[in-house]
Amino acid sequence: MEEPRIYNAFHEKERKLIEYIRQLGYGEVTIKVQDGLPVMIEKAKEKVKL
């Protein structure tokens, strides 16, 4: 089983994706992946929790 990677070992694209998800808060995201890396967020749907 592969050891979990630490945040500093992430590729820049992975860091950007994580930052985007954290800013989104709640919702749904569809991600396009090429060569094992996220390259584009194709759909982001924000939901507001009341």
mmCIF file of the N, C-alpha and C atoms, coordinates in Angstrom:
data_MODEL
# 
_entry.id   MODEL 
# 
loop_
_atom_site.group_PDB 
_atom_site.id 
_atom_site.type_symbol 
_atom_site.label_atom_id 
_atom_site.label_alt_id 
_atom_site.label_comp_id 
_atom_site.label_asym_id 
_atom_site.label_entity_id 
_atom_site.label_seq_id 
_atom_site.pdbx_PDB_ins_code 
_atom_site.Cartn_x 
_atom_site.Cartn_y 
_atom_site.Cartn_z 
_atom_site.occupancy 
_atom_site.B_iso_or_equiv 
_atom_site.pdbx_formal_charge 
_atom_site.auth_seq_id 
_atom_site.auth_comp_id 
_atom_site.auth_asym_id 
_atom_site.auth_atom_id 
_atom_site.pdbx_PDB_model_num 
ATOM 1   N N  . MET A 1 1  ? 0.842   -1.182 0.000   1.00 0.00 ? 1  MET A N  1 
ATOM 2   C CA . MET A 1 1  ? 0.000   0.000  0.000   1.00 0.00 ? 1  MET A CA 1 
ATOM 3   C C  . MET A 1 1  ? 0.882   1.238  0.000   1.00 0.00 ? 1  MET A C  1 
ATOM 4   N N  . GLU A 1 2  ? 0.532   2.198  -0.821  1.00 0.00 ? 2  GLU A N  1 
ATOM 5   C CA . GLU A 1 2  ? 1.341   3.405  -0.963  1.00 0.00 ? 2  GLU A CA 1 
ATOM 6   C C  . GLU A 1 2  ? 1.167   4.324  0.238   1.00 0.00 ? 2  GLU A C  1 
ATOM 7   N N  . GLU A 1 3  ? 2.278   4.903  0.692   1.00 0.00 ? 3  GLU A N  1 
ATOM 8   C CA . GLU A 1 3  ? 2.243   5.850  1.804   1.00 0.00 ? 3  GLU A CA 1 
ATOM 9   C C  . GLU A 1 3  ? 1.542   7.138  1.376   1.00 0.00 ? 3  GLU A C  1 
ATOM 10  N N  . PRO A 1 4  ? 0.717   7.739  2.252   1.00 0.00 ? 4  PRO A N  1 
ATOM 11  C CA . PRO A 1 4  ? 0.070   9.008  1.897   1.00 0.00 ? 4  PRO A CA 1 
ATOM 12  C C  . PRO A 1 4  ? 1.119   10.111 1.698   1.00 0.00 ? 4  PRO A C  1 
ATOM 13  N N  . ARG A 1 5  ? 0.909   10.934 0.691   1.00 0.00 ? 5  ARG A N  1 
ATOM 14  C CA . ARG A 1 5  ? 1.846   12.023 0.428   1.00 0.00 ? 5  ARG A CA 1 
ATOM 15  C C  . ARG A 1 5  ? 1.515   13.221 1.314   1.00 0.00 ? 5  ARG A C  1 
ATOM 16  N N  . ILE A 1 6  ? 2.535   13.950 1.696   1.00 0.00 ? 6  ILE A N  1 
ATOM 17  C CA . ILE A 1 6  ? 2.311   15.156 2.473   1.00 0.00 ? 6  ILE A CA 1 
ATOM 18  C C  . ILE A 1 6  ? 2.026   16.314 1.528   1.00 0.00 ? 6  ILE A C  1 
ATOM 19  N N  . TYR A 1 7  ? 1.391   17.365 2.022   1.00 0.00 ? 7  TYR A N  1 
ATOM 20  C CA . TYR A 1 7  ? 0.955   18.496 1.206   1.00 0.00 ? 7  TYR A CA 1 
ATOM 21  C C  . TYR A 1 7  ? 2.105   19.113 0.419   1.00 0.00 ? 7  TYR A C  1 
ATOM 22  N N  . ASN A 1 8  ? 3.297   19.225 0.993   1.00 0.00 ? 8  ASN A N  1 
ATOM 23  C CA . ASN A 1 8  ? 4.436   19.829 0.301   1.00 0.00 ? 8  ASN A CA 1 
ATOM 24  C C  . ASN A 1 8  ? 4.890   19.014 -0.902  1.00 0.00 ? 8  ASN A C  1 
ATOM 25  N N  . ALA A 1 9  ? 4.561   17.727 -0.935  1.00 0.00 ? 9  ALA A N  1 
ATOM 26  C CA . ALA A 1 9  ? 4.975   16.869 -2.036  1.00 0.00 ? 9  ALA A CA 1 
ATOM 27  C C  . ALA A 1 9  ? 3.976   16.905 -3.188  1.00 0.00 ? 9  ALA A C  1 
ATOM 28  N N  . PHE A 1 10 ? 2.865   17.633 -3.037  1.00 0.00 ? 10 PHE A N  1 
ATOM 29  C CA . PHE A 1 10 ? 1.862   17.725 -4.094  1.00 0.00 ? 10 PHE A CA 1 
ATOM 30  C C  . PHE A 1 10 ? 2.370   18.550 -5.258  1.00 0.00 ? 10 PHE A C  1 
ATOM 31  N N  . HIS A 1 11 ? 1.905   18.212 -6.425  1.00 0.00 ? 11 HIS A N  1 
ATOM 32  C CA . HIS A 1 11 ? 2.164   19.004 -7.624  1.00 0.00 ? 11 HIS A CA 1 
ATOM 33  C C  . HIS A 1 11 ? 1.394   20.323 -7.496  1.00 0.00 ? 11 HIS A C  1 
ATOM 34  N N  . GLU A 1 12 ? 1.855   21.362 -8.147  1.00 0.00 ? 12 GLU A N  1 
ATOM 35  C CA . GLU A 1 12 ? 1.209   22.679 -8.079  1.00 0.00 ? 12 GLU A CA 1 
ATOM 36  C C  . GLU A 1 12 ? -0.274  22.584 -8.466  1.00 0.00 ? 12 GLU A C  1 
ATOM 37  N N  . LYS A 1 13 ? -0.610  21.793 -9.466  1.00 0.00 ? 13 LYS A N  1 
ATOM 38  C CA . LYS A 1 13 ? -2.009  21.647 -9.893  1.00 0.00 ? 13 LYS A CA 1 
ATOM 39  C C  . LYS A 1 13 ? -2.853  21.003 -8.793  1.00 0.00 ? 13 LYS A C  1 
ATOM 40  N N  . GLU A 1 14 ? -2.275  20.055 -8.059  1.00 0.00 ? 14 GLU A N  1 
ATOM 41  C CA . GLU A 1 14 ? -2.991  19.422 -6.954  1.00 0.00 ? 14 GLU A CA 1 
ATOM 42  C C  . GLU A 1 14 ? -3.227  20.424 -5.834  1.00 0.00 ? 14 GLU A C  1 
ATOM 43  N N  . ARG A 1 15 ? -2.229  21.255 -5.541  1.00 0.00 ? 15 ARG A N  1 
ATOM 44  C CA . ARG A 1 15 ? -2.397  22.289 -4.516  1.00 0.00 ? 15 ARG A CA 1 
ATOM 45  C C  . ARG A 1 15 ? -3.497  23.269 -4.900  1.00 0.00 ? 15 ARG A C  1 
ATOM 46  N N  . LYS A 1 16 ? -3.537  23.679 -6.175  1.00 0.00 ? 16 LYS A N  1 
ATOM 47  C CA . LYS A 1 16 ? -4.580  24.613 -6.632  1.00 0.00 ? 16 LYS A CA 1 
ATOM 48  C C  . LYS A 1 16 ? -5.966  23.995 -6.500  1.00 0.00 ? 16 LYS A C  1 
ATOM 49  N N  . LEU A 1 17 ? -6.086  22.708 -6.814  1.00 0.00 ? 17 LEU A N  1 
ATOM 50  C CA . LEU A 1 17 ? -7.361  22.017 -6.690  1.00 0.00 ? 17 LEU A CA 1 
ATOM 51  C C  . LEU A 1 17 ? -7.813  21.973 -5.231  1.00 0.00 ? 17 LEU A C  1 
ATOM 52  N N  . ILE A 1 18 ? -6.906  21.623 -4.334  1.00 0.00 ? 18 ILE A N  1 
ATOM 53  C CA . ILE A 1 18 ? -7.243  21.570 -2.904  1.00 0.00 ? 18 ILE A CA 1 
ATOM 54  C C  . ILE A 1 18 ? -7.669  22.949 -2.401  1.00 0.00 ? 18 ILE A C  1 
ATOM 55  N N  . GLU A 1 19 ? -6.959  23.995 -2.795  1.00 0.00 ? 19 GLU A N  1 
ATOM 56  C CA . GLU A 1 19 ? -7.317  25.358 -2.385  1.00 0.00 ? 19 GLU A CA 1 
ATOM 57  C C  . GLU A 1 19 ? -8.704  25.732 -2.902  1.00 0.00 ? 19 GLU A C  1 
ATOM 58  N N  . TYR A 1 20 ? -9.009  25.367 -4.155  1.00 0.00 ? 20 TYR A N  1 
ATOM 59  C CA . TYR A 1 20 ? -10.314 25.666 -4.732  1.00 0.00 ? 20 TYR A CA 1 
ATOM 60  C C  . TYR A 1 20 ? -11.416 24.959 -3.949  1.00 0.00 ? 20 TYR A C  1 
ATOM 61  N N  . ILE A 1 21 ? -11.212 23.687 -3.660  1.00 0.00 ? 21 ILE A N  1 
ATOM 62  C CA . ILE A 1 21 ? -12.214 22.907 -2.928  1.00 0.00 ? 21 ILE A CA 1 
ATOM 63  C C  . ILE A 1 21 ? -12.441 23.491 -1.538  1.00 0.00 ? 21 ILE A C  1 
ATOM 64  N N  . ARG A 1 22 ? -11.382 23.887 -0.866  1.00 0.00 ? 22 ARG A N  1 
ATOM 65  C CA . ARG A 1 22 ? -11.529 24.477 0.472   1.00 0.00 ? 22 ARG A CA 1 
ATOM 66  C C  . ARG A 1 22 ? -12.293 25.794 0.422   1.00 0.00 ? 22 ARG A C  1 
ATOM 67  N N  . GLN A 1 23 ? -12.076 26.593 -0.633  1.00 0.00 ? 23 GLN A N  1 
ATOM 68  C CA . GLN A 1 23 ? -12.800 27.860 -0.776  1.00 0.00 ? 23 GLN A CA 1 
ATOM 69  C C  . GLN A 1 23 ? -14.263 27.629 -1.137  1.00 0.00 ? 23 GLN A C  1 
ATOM 70  N N  . LEU A 1 24 ? -14.560 26.555 -1.848  1.00 0.00 ? 24 LEU A N  1 
ATOM 71  C CA . LEU A 1 24 ? -15.923 26.247 -2.258  1.00 0.00 ? 24 LEU A CA 1 
ATOM 72  C C  . LEU A 1 24 ? -16.810 25.983 -1.047  1.00 0.00 ? 24 LEU A C  1 
ATOM 73  N N  . GLY A 1 25 ? -16.309 25.299 -0.080  1.00 0.00 ? 25 GLY A N  1 
ATOM 74  C CA . GLY A 1 25 ? -17.082 25.022 1.130   1.00 0.00 ? 25 GLY A CA 1 
ATOM 75  C C  . GLY A 1 25 ? -18.016 23.843 0.959   1.00 0.00 ? 25 GLY A C  1 
ATOM 76  N N  . TYR A 1 26 ? -19.127 24.034 0.248   1.00 0.00 ? 26 TYR A N  1 
ATOM 77  C CA . TYR A 1 26 ? -20.103 22.990 -0.036  1.00 0.00 ? 26 TYR A CA 1 
ATOM 78  C C  . TYR A 1 26 ? -20.391 22.990 -1.528  1.00 0.00 ? 26 TYR A C  1 
ATOM 79  N N  . GLY A 1 27 ? -20.625 21.841 -2.098  1.00 0.00 ? 27 GLY A N  1 
ATOM 80  C CA . GLY A 1 27 ? -21.011 21.777 -3.490  1.00 0.00 ? 27 GLY A CA 1 
ATOM 81  C C  . GLY A 1 27 ? -20.519 20.526 -4.176  1.00 0.00 ? 27 GLY A C  1 
ATOM 82  N N  . GLU A 1 28 ? -20.529 20.585 -5.515  1.00 0.00 ? 28 GLU A N  1 
ATOM 83  C CA . GLU A 1 28 ? -20.091 19.465 -6.333  1.00 0.00 ? 28 GLU A CA 1 
ATOM 84  C C  . GLU A 1 28 ? -19.070 19.964 -7.342  1.00 0.00 ? 28 GLU A C  1 
ATOM 85  N N  . VAL A 1 29 ? -18.073 19.140 -7.623  1.00 0.00 ? 29 VAL A N  1 
ATOM 86  C CA . VAL A 1 29 ? -17.019 19.510 -8.560  1.00 0.00 ? 29 VAL A CA 1 
ATOM 87  C C  . VAL A 1 29 ? -16.761 18.332 -9.491  1.00 0.00 ? 29 VAL A C  1 
ATOM 88  N N  . THR A 1 30 ? -16.664 18.609 -10.794 1.00 0.00 ? 30 THR A N  1 
ATOM 89  C CA . THR A 1 30 ? -16.250 17.608 -11.774 1.00 0.00 ? 30 THR A CA 1 
ATOM 90  C C  . THR A 1 30 ? -14.875 18.020 -12.271 1.00 0.00 ? 30 THR A C  1 
ATOM 91  N N  . ILE A 1 31 ? -13.923 17.100 -12.216 1.00 0.00 ? 31 ILE A N  1 
ATOM 92  C CA . ILE A 1 31 ? -12.526 17.417 -12.507 1.00 0.00 ? 31 ILE A CA 1 
ATOM 93  C C  . ILE A 1 31 ? -12.041 16.613 -13.704 1.00 0.00 ? 31 ILE A C  1 
ATOM 94  N N  . LYS A 1 32 ? -11.355 17.272 -14.634 1.00 0.00 ? 32 LYS A N  1 
ATOM 95  C CA . LYS A 1 32 ? -10.724 16.586 -15.759 1.00 0.00 ? 32 LYS A CA 1 
ATOM 96  C C  . LYS A 1 32 ? -9.280  16.275 -15.356 1.00 0.00 ? 32 LYS A C  1 
ATOM 97  N N  . VAL A 1 33 ? -8.867  15.024 -15.575 1.00 0.00 ? 33 VAL A N  1 
ATOM 98  C CA . VAL A 1 33 ? -7.529  14.564 -15.169 1.00 0.00 ? 33 VAL A CA 1 
ATOM 99  C C  . VAL A 1 33 ? -6.775  14.051 -16.385 1.00 0.00 ? 33 VAL A C  1 
ATOM 100 N N  . GLN A 1 34 ? -5.514  14.457 -16.506 1.00 0.00 ? 34 GLN A N  1 
ATOM 101 C CA . GLN A 1 34 ? -4.634  13.947 -17.556 1.00 0.00 ? 34 GLN A CA 1 
ATOM 102 C C  . GLN A 1 34 ? -3.303  13.570 -16.925 1.00 0.00 ? 34 GLN A C  1 
ATOM 103 N N  . ASP A 1 35 ? -2.787  12.414 -17.292 1.00 0.00 ? 35 ASP A N  1 
ATOM 104 C CA . ASP A 1 35 ? -1.510  11.919 -16.768 1.00 0.00 ? 35 ASP A CA 1 
ATOM 105 C C  . ASP A 1 35 ? -1.472  11.921 -15.244 1.00 0.00 ? 35 ASP A C  1 
ATOM 106 N N  . GLY A 1 36 ? -2.613  11.628 -14.636 1.00 0.00 ? 36 GLY A N  1 
ATOM 107 C CA . GLY A 1 36 ? -2.669  11.520 -13.184 1.00 0.00 ? 36 GLY A CA 1 
ATOM 108 C C  . GLY A 1 36 ? -2.737  12.840 -12.438 1.00 0.00 ? 36 GLY A C  1 
ATOM 109 N N  . LEU A 1 37 ? -2.868  13.968 -13.167 1.00 0.00 ? 37 LEU A N  1 
ATOM 110 C CA . LEU A 1 37 ? -2.941  15.282 -12.529 1.00 0.00 ? 37 LEU A CA 1 
ATOM 111 C C  . LEU A 1 37 ? -4.229  15.988 -12.931 1.00 0.00 ? 37 LEU A C  1 
ATOM 112 N N  . PRO A 1 38 ? -4.811  16.750 -12.000 1.00 0.00 ? 38 PRO A N  1 
ATOM 113 C CA . PRO A 1 38 ? -5.990  17.530 -12.367 1.00 0.00 ? 38 PRO A CA 1 
ATOM 114 C C  . PRO A 1 38 ? -5.580  18.643 -13.334 1.00 0.00 ? 38 PRO A C  1 
ATOM 115 N N  . VAL A 1 39 ? -6.336  18.799 -14.423 1.00 0.00 ? 39 VAL A N  1 
ATOM 116 C CA . VAL A 1 39 ? -6.001  19.843 -15.394 1.00 0.00 ? 39 VAL A CA 1 
ATOM 117 C C  . VAL A 1 39 ? -7.108  20.877 -15.532 1.00 0.00 ? 39 VAL A C  1 
ATOM 118 N N  . MET A 1 40 ? -8.350  20.509 -15.166 1.00 0.00 ? 40 MET A N  1 
ATOM 119 C CA . MET A 1 40 ? -9.432  21.466 -15.329 1.00 0.00 ? 40 MET A CA 1 
ATOM 120 C C  . MET A 1 40 ? -10.619 21.080 -14.455 1.00 0.00 ? 40 MET A C  1 
ATOM 121 N N  . ILE A 1 41 ? -11.248 22.091 -13.883 1.00 0.00 ? 41 ILE A N  1 
ATOM 122 C CA . ILE A 1 41 ? -12.516 21.884 -13.197 1.00 0.00 ? 41 ILE A CA 1 
ATOM 123 C C  . ILE A 1 41 ? -13.583 22.149 -14.246 1.00 0.00 ? 41 ILE A C  1 
ATOM 124 N N  . GLU A 1 42 ? -14.290 21.098 -14.656 1.00 0.00 ? 42 GLU A N  1 
ATOM 125 C CA . GLU A 1 42 ? -15.268 21.229 -15.725 1.00 0.00 ? 42 GLU A CA 1 
ATOM 126 C C  . GLU A 1 42 ? -16.602 21.748 -15.219 1.00 0.00 ? 42 GLU A C  1 
ATOM 127 N N  . LYS A 1 43 ? -16.938 21.419 -13.983 1.00 0.00 ? 43 LYS A N  1 
ATOM 128 C CA . LYS A 1 43 ? -18.215 21.857 -13.454 1.00 0.00 ? 43 LYS A CA 1 
ATOM 129 C C  . LYS A 1 43 ? -18.060 22.082 -11.959 1.00 0.00 ? 43 LYS A C  1 
ATOM 130 N N  . ALA A 1 44 ? -18.453 23.252 -11.511 1.00 0.00 ? 44 ALA A N  1 
ATOM 131 C CA . ALA A 1 44 ? -18.467 23.530 -10.083 1.00 0.00 ? 44 ALA A CA 1 
ATOM 132 C C  . ALA A 1 44 ? -19.843 24.082 -9.752  1.00 0.00 ? 44 ALA A C  1 
ATOM 133 N N  . LYS A 1 45 ? -20.514 23.442 -8.823  1.00 0.00 ? 45 LYS A N  1 
ATOM 134 C CA . LYS A 1 45 ? -21.857 23.840 -8.443  1.00 0.00 ? 45 LYS A CA 1 
ATOM 135 C C  . LYS A 1 45 ? -21.840 24.107 -6.949  1.00 0.00 ? 45 LYS A C  1 
ATOM 136 N N  . GLU A 1 46 ? -22.038 25.340 -6.616  1.00 0.00 ? 46 GLU A N  1 
ATOM 137 C CA . GLU A 1 46 ? -21.991 25.729 -5.201  1.00 0.00 ? 46 GLU A CA 1 
ATOM 138 C C  . GLU A 1 46 ? -23.341 25.491 -4.553  1.00 0.00 ? 46 GLU A C  1 
ATOM 139 N N  . LYS A 1 47 ? -23.299 24.989 -3.343  1.00 0.00 ? 47 LYS A N  1 
ATOM 140 C CA . LYS A 1 47 ? -24.501 24.808 -2.547  1.00 0.00 ? 47 LYS A CA 1 
ATOM 141 C C  . LYS A 1 47 ? -24.319 25.563 -1.236  1.00 0.00 ? 47 LYS A C  1 
ATOM 142 N N  . VAL A 1 48 ? -25.385 26.157 -0.766  1.00 0.00 ? 48 VAL A N  1 
ATOM 143 C CA . VAL A 1 48 ? -25.324 26.907 0.481   1.00 0.00 ? 48 VAL A CA 1 
ATOM 144 C C  . VAL A 1 48 ? -26.094 26.141 1.541   1.00 0.00 ? 48 VAL A C  1 
ATOM 145 N N  . LYS A 1 49 ? -25.403 25.772 2.608   1.00 0.00 ? 49 LYS A N  1 
ATOM 146 C CA . LYS A 1 49 ? -26.028 25.025 3.698   1.00 0.00 ? 49 LYS A CA 1 
ATOM 147 C C  . LYS A 1 49 ? -26.670 26.023 4.653   1.00 0.00 ? 49 LYS A C  1 
ATOM 148 N N  . LEU A 1 50 ? -27.934 25.790 4.958   1.00 0.00 ? 50 LEU A N  1 
ATOM 149 C CA . LEU A 1 50 ? -28.674 26.698 5.868   1.00 0.00 ? 50 LEU A CA 1 
ATOM 150 C C  . LEU A 1 50 ? -28.814 26.099 7.247   1.00 0.00 ? 50 LEU A C  1 
# 
